[in-house]
């Protein structure tokens, strides 16, 4: 999930920010000019708290899943509590009218503050930042070297009609993937499925509410609303032979679906090395308003958005971005509270301990006072876990988004984080130590939206046809709808991977590709011992866009694969990849799954007002992330694409176009195996 930009940075900074800026000045005087500062130059002391969470229910893998038989539009079709994943005005009710600490409880919204630039604004923003938009030569799109297998994963039909149709229409999928012991486990909003390594289904598409033992997100018979899981991801840890799955779950009023303010990270840990054997469930409240054992943060109740996971030998890690659910300016005066970093004993989780200690690092800042934002924890092969300093985990973040108090949306710096003494997580008094440092990098910045190649868009055709629009909207559409673009990501760091002594990461960036403003990908390889960037570059294709990368690198070899979506003038949204050799991107761009039509989902169209604005506007969605999983000598990759197309006539005859889409959306996911 992303959050919508709400206001410019306040000129009245909170005391927390003042202290951070003072620390930054001190750090500036203690760091040699032109040199990479050392991790010991971290800013103010990081606030750390410890609590215990109990093991909850032990659940079997659901076996009673049925596909819904009603294939048209049902009211409500879009969930009310999360306009981002369910439609603004079309959702009717958006959030409970309540107060918290003197602040009104507002909508959760789209958690991405950064404004996407245009051809007019991009040069001005770069000038203000004192940086130059990267000039990148487009790569060729050619061949499929190393592609061993590729198959269709979950799609919007699977998502919407799981659990007998007691689901909402949701965009985007937020694709997670984990692989091990001959199983391929895919998870998206709000459904998951287990395959074998040949792509054969071992389970039906299973809704996340059933997986976590909750009532349906919407009981369509009685119109009762259930908890809202979102932002799923998963990890198979070969060292413990366990599967880890996490979602952010938002509590709602069962009568109208309005957010209550309570939300928690639900962590499922498998009982065995087989994900079909069931899971132990741990629940970590993250509203941080002083209730349910949470610390009390500015402007909370807050939402623990965009959770992602990593692991080292001793610890398991989750990170979130914290936004007030109120109208408070939060810790940094811009409606944002920084990232929260959670550390657990991996061994305790793996053995299903009755209770587990959780160490929370609360709203840390980088060593110059820059707010933490999408601090993505590293995954790695167990043979490459770092045991120095009594156990070490690495993280990367970017610094161009508005959450980091960067209003220009351009940067040439990364945030490097290191957590040491992770062995202590298994003790009664865990005391891991978190440090950070800013390191220089190539320039990157918030990209423009990604335009699409023209094609068949039957939902758009429906909206401009009064007789069809009344079936979908309940009224005619007053807006001149057109095929919309895709969202490009806001420069937040995507999946990080540690291999061969280097930490890899990638993100979306603005670039002039053969002279034209496009979305591209910037990638980085960091030597964590220095720390500094030792190799970097861009991936771009002329007349097209490259977005939502996920990078995975094989043990010790410098070989790897980076997956992404390729979309633009020559390509419908496609699942594509590049390979790495010697720790660097080499060769051409390759297409594992060639898109068959444009994205044609409800947030592309004004009538649904996914932007939550007055007057209504579009708020395109895509992503919000993909996945890459090295296994043996190959890398499994997963990206969003459009795996179907159909005409308006076919759509009128059957809104699902042969069970390939739904009335309101047509996203698909693609899973591939590549040997670099």
Secondary structure as GFF3:
##gff-version 3
##sequence-region A 1 676
A	DSSP	beta_strand	3	4	.	.	.	ID=ss1
A	DSSP	alpha_helix	15	30	.	.	.	ID=ss2
A	DSSP	three_ten_helix	39	41	.	.	.	ID=ss3
A	DSSP	beta_strand	48	59	.	.	.	ID=ss4
A	DSSP	three_ten_helix	83	85	.	.	.	ID=ss5
A	DSSP	three_ten_helix	88	91	.	.	.	ID=ss6
A	DSSP	beta_strand	99	100	.	.	.	ID=ss7
A	DSSP	beta_strand	103	104	.	.	.	ID=ss8
A	DSSP	beta_strand	111	112	.	.	.	ID=ss9
A	DSSP	alpha_helix	119	129	.	.	.	ID=ss10
A	DSSP	beta_strand	135	136	.	.	.	ID=ss11
A	DSSP	beta_strand	147	155	.	.	.	ID=ss12
A	DSSP	alpha_helix	156	161	.	.	.	ID=ss13
A	DSSP	three_ten_helix	163	165	.	.	.	ID=ss14
A	DSSP	beta_strand	176	180	.	.	.	ID=ss15
A	DSSP	beta_strand	183	188	.	.	.	ID=ss16
A	DSSP	beta_strand	191	196	.	.	.	ID=ss17
A	DSSP	beta_strand	206	207	.	.	.	ID=ss18
A	DSSP	alpha_helix	208	211	.	.	.	ID=ss19
A	DSSP	beta_strand	218	219	.	.	.	ID=ss20
A	DSSP	beta_strand	224	225	.	.	.	ID=ss21
A	DSSP	beta_strand	228	237	.	.	.	ID=ss22
A	DSSP	beta_strand	242	252	.	.	.	ID=ss23
A	DSSP	beta_strand	259	270	.	.	.	ID=ss24
A	DSSP	three_ten_helix	275	277	.	.	.	ID=ss25
A	DSSP	beta_strand	279	285	.	.	.	ID=ss26
A	DSSP	beta_strand	302	311	.	.	.	ID=ss27
A	DSSP	beta_strand	315	324	.	.	.	ID=ss28
A	DSSP	beta_strand	339	345	.	.	.	ID=ss29
A	DSSP	alpha_helix	346	350	.	.	.	ID=ss30
A	DSSP	beta_strand	355	362	.	.	.	ID=ss31
A	DSSP	beta_strand	376	380	.	.	.	ID=ss32
A	DSSP	three_ten_helix	382	384	.	.	.	ID=ss33
A	DSSP	three_ten_helix	388	390	.	.	.	ID=ss34
A	DSSP	beta_strand	392	398	.	.	.	ID=ss35
A	DSSP	three_ten_helix	402	404	.	.	.	ID=ss36
A	DSSP	beta_strand	410	420	.	.	.	ID=ss37
A	DSSP	three_ten_helix	422	426	.	.	.	ID=ss38
A	DSSP	beta_strand	433	445	.	.	.	ID=ss39
A	DSSP	alpha_helix	458	463	.	.	.	ID=ss40
A	DSSP	alpha_helix	466	473	.	.	.	ID=ss41
A	DSSP	beta_strand	496	499	.	.	.	ID=ss42
A	DSSP	beta_strand	502	513	.	.	.	ID=ss43
A	DSSP	beta_strand	516	527	.	.	.	ID=ss44
A	DSSP	beta_strand	532	539	.	.	.	ID=ss45
A	DSSP	beta_strand	544	553	.	.	.	ID=ss46
A	DSSP	beta_strand	560	568	.	.	.	ID=ss47
A	DSSP	beta_strand	574	581	.	.	.	ID=ss48
A	DSSP	beta_strand	584	593	.	.	.	ID=ss49
A	DSSP	three_ten_helix	602	604	.	.	.	ID=ss50
A	DSSP	three_ten_helix	606	608	.	.	.	ID=ss51
A	DSSP	beta_strand	627	631	.	.	.	ID=ss52
A	DSSP	beta_strand	634	641	.	.	.	ID=ss53
A	DSSP	alpha_helix	648	653	.	.	.	ID=ss54
A	DSSP	beta_strand	668	674	.	.	.	ID=ss55
###
